[in-house]
Amino acid sequence: MNISSSLEETVAPDGFTVVSVFDFTVKNGVVTEVSAVTTGDVIKSEDGKTITVADDVSTITIDKKALGAEEIPESAGKATFVLTAEDEGKTLEGVQDTRRRNSR
């Protein structure tokens, strides 16, 4: 039996990006074709029994700028940013600080 299917992910687990569309074809119980719209990787096992989608982790970039997108000079003082989970029952577990430091 041959089956072509398409899945659409509309919500991803906390901290991951959404795979918009995931298409695959199964022929005689083996995945023969697979494609996905994703920022990560799509991996089909050699035996065609497993498909793995490795999504990228979501990234948040914060820039210190005034309204109008003008850089705020260091002489204006330091700022503290606080990242807070607003969804009930959700945490920011696994969030990593990868900020770039000024090399002076």
C-alpha positions in Angstrom: 0.0 0.0 0.0 1.3 3.5 -0.8 0.3 6.5 1.3 1.2 10.2 0.9 0.5 12.3 3.9 0.9 15.9 5.0 1.0 17.1 8.6 0.8 20.7 9.8 2.2 21.7 13.2 0.5 24.8 14.5 1.9 24.8 18.0 5.4 23.7 19.0 6.6 22.6 22.5 7.9 25.4 24.7 11.2 26.7 23.4 11.0 25.2 19.9 10.0 26.5 16.5 7.0 25.3 14.6 7.4 22.9 11.6 4.9 24.5 9.2 4.3 21.6 6.8 5.7 18.0 7.0 5.1 15.8 3.9 6.0 12.1 3.6 5.3 9.1 1.4 5.1 5.5 2.7 5.4 2.6 0.2 5.0 -1.0 1.5 5.5 0.2 5.1 8.7 2.1 4.4 9.1 5.9 4.3 10.5 6.7 0.8 10.2 10.4 0.6 10.1 13.1 3.2 10.2 16.9 3.2 9.4 19.6 5.7 9.4 23.4 6.0 11.5 23.9 9.1 14.5 25.7 10.4 16.0 22.4 11.7 16.8 19.1 10.1 14.7 16.3 8.8 16.2 12.8 9.2 14.8 9.6 7.7 16.3 6.4 9.2 18.2 4.1 6.8 15.5 1.4 7.2 12.8 4.0 6.4 10.9 3.2 9.6 11.5 6.5 11.5 11.4 10.1 10.6 12.9 12.6 13.0 12.5 16.4 12.8 15.1 18.2 14.9 13.8 21.8 15.3 15.9 24.7 16.2 15.4 26.3 19.6 13.6 29.6 19.5 15.9 32.7 19.8 15.1 36.0 21.4 17.2 39.0 20.6 17.0 42.2 22.8 18.7 45.4 21.6 19.2 48.4 23.8 17.6 51.1 21.6 15.4 54.1 22.1 12.2 54.7 20.2 13.1 55.3 16.6 15.7 52.5 16.7 18.5 54.8 17.8 21.3 53.2 19.9 21.3 54.2 23.5 24.9 55.2 24.4 26.6 53.4 27.3 27.0 56.8 29.0 23.2 56.9 29.4 23.4 54.2 32.1 22.9 50.4 32.4 19.6 48.6 31.8 18.3 45.4 33.3 16.0 43.2 31.3 13.8 40.6 32.9 12.3 37.7 30.9 9.1 36.4 32.5 6.8 33.5 31.4 3.3 34.8 31.1 1.5 31.6 30.3 0.0 29.9 33.3 1.9 26.8 34.4 4.8 27.5 32.0 8.4 28.1 33.0 11.5 29.3 31.2 13.3 26.1 32.0 16.1 25.5 29.6 16.5 29.2 28.6 20.1 30.0 28.1 21.9 33.4 28.3 24.0 33.7 25.2 24.4 37.4 25.2 27.3 39.0 23.4 29.7 40.9 25.6 31.4 44.0 24.6 35.1 43.3 24.1 36.8 46.4 25.4 
